[in-house]
């Protein structure tokens, strides 16, 4: 079976970069696209900015994606704002991460790619656009299925993410660890 293209959102890129696994996604995807808004968010952190620049130069399968329908992204964000959360004063809260998720979904729609996303809104968007989507748990689980990560290392990766304060779906992580015969965290 041919490997799909993947489009990644910020939270998954940050987590996989912290685990030094972004280059290893070549085992799962024939190309990995990083939307502009995701790149901007990654560049806000100096460590990420330097690493991402190196990864983009060093690995041809990791690419910036800039050619997609910005109007479609803007429409998703307008819709999000209308339905969005409000602060105590009633003002609509805006999350800059939302643009990265919207761009990832639109890019994946245009390229027929899989979306790598953990945030609830991004997953709902991917589902609404009938896209295949998975997150950090799937990436680690899939690499374990391919014998590229041992169950012990998968657990160590989750512990490292927790130690670094990087959010991930804990219940799903513990479910994967149970399937792999490892102790939950």
N, C-alpha and C positions, 0 to 999 in steps of 0.2 A: 504494500500500500504506500502511495506517495505521501510524503510529509506535506502538511499544509503550510501556508504562510501564517504568521501570527502578528497581531497588533497588541502591544502591551500598554497598560495604564501605569500611572505614577507609583501607586502603592506597591504593585507587584514588581515593578522595575527596581524600586528602592530595596525591597526585601531580597530579591534575587541577587542584586548587586552586593548587598551586605554579606550574602552567603558565597559570593564569588561564582555564581552560577549563570549569569547572563550569557557568557560565551558557550556554556554547555547546552544552551537551548538549541544549538545546531542539531542535536540529536532528535529534537521534537519538531522543528520547523525548518523549512528550506530557506526562509527569510523571516526576519523579525523586524517589524516596523515600529518606529518610535515617533508618535505624533508631535507636532510642534509644541503644543501646550504641555505635554509630558516632558519634553526636553527642557522647556523653560523651568518647569517645576524642579526637575533634577538638578539644573544648573544653579538653583538657589542655595544648594548645599555645596560647599567647596569640594569636599571629598567626592561627591557624586559627579560634579561638573568635570573634574579632572579625569575620573575613571571613565565616564561616558565618552568624553572626547577621545581617549585612548582606544576604547572599545570600537568606536565608529571608524577609527583609522585602521585598527588591527584586524577586525573581523568583517569581511565583505557581506556576510549574511545579515548583519545588523545595520539597518538603514534608517535615516531620517525620512519621515513621510510628510510631504508638504503639499502635494497635489490632490486635494480632495475638496468636496463641496462645502465651503465655509458657510454658505447660506443655510444648508441643512443643519450644520452644527449650531448656528445662531438660533434657528427655530427650536431646536431641542432645548437650548438654554432658556429661551423665552418661556417655553412651556414649563420648564423646571421652576423658573422664578414664580410663575403664576400659582403653581402647586406647592411652592417651597415653604420651608419653615420660616417662622417669624420670631423676631426678638420680642422682649417684653413691651416695647413701644409700638409693636405692630409692623415694623419695617421688615421686608423680606430679606432673609439671610442669603448671601451668595457665597458659594464655595468655589475658589479658584480651581480646585481639583475637578469640578464638574466639567470644565471645558476639556480637560484631558480625556475624561471618560467619553464625552460626546464625540470628540475627534477620533478616538479609538474605534468607536462603534461605526461611525460614518466611513472611516477608512476601511474597516473590515468589510462593511457592506459593499463598498465599491470594488474591493480586491477579492471578495469571496474568502476572506481569511478568518481564522479563529481569534477571538478576543481573550486576552489574558487579563482578567479583572477580578478583584475581590469585593469591591464596594457594591452595596445593594443596588443603588441607582444604576450603576453601570451594567450590572447583571440584568436588571429589568429592561434596560434599553436594548441590550444584546438579544434578549429573549423576544422582545417586541419586534426586532428586526430579523428574527428567525436565524440568528447566528449561533454557531457553536462557540461556547465560552467556558472557560475554566479559570481557576486561580492557582495560588501558590500551593495549595494542598494537592491539586491534580498534578502540578509540575513535579513535586517531590515524589508523589506516589508513582507517577509514570516512569520517572527515572529509576525508582526502585524496581518496578516491574521489568525494566530493561536490564536489570543487574548493573546499573551505573551508580547506584547508591545502596549501601547496605541499610537495613532497618535501623541499626545503631546510629549510623550517620544521619539518617532522616530525623531521628529523635534529637540528636545533637544540634541539628540545624534549627529545629523548633525552639530548643532551649536558648540558642544564640539570638534568635529573633526576639524572644521574650526578654532576654537580658539587655538587648539594645533598645527595647521599648518600641519595637516595630510590630504593629498590630497585624494579626492574622486570625482566622476563625478557629478559636481554640477547640470548640466541640468537634468540628470537622477534623482538626489535627489529631485529636485523641481517637477519633474513629479510625483514621488511617493507621495510627500507631497500634491500635488494637488488632486491626487486620494484619499488620506486619508482625504481630507477636511481641510488641514492645510495650513497656509501661507508659501509662499516660502521664501528662505533665500538669 
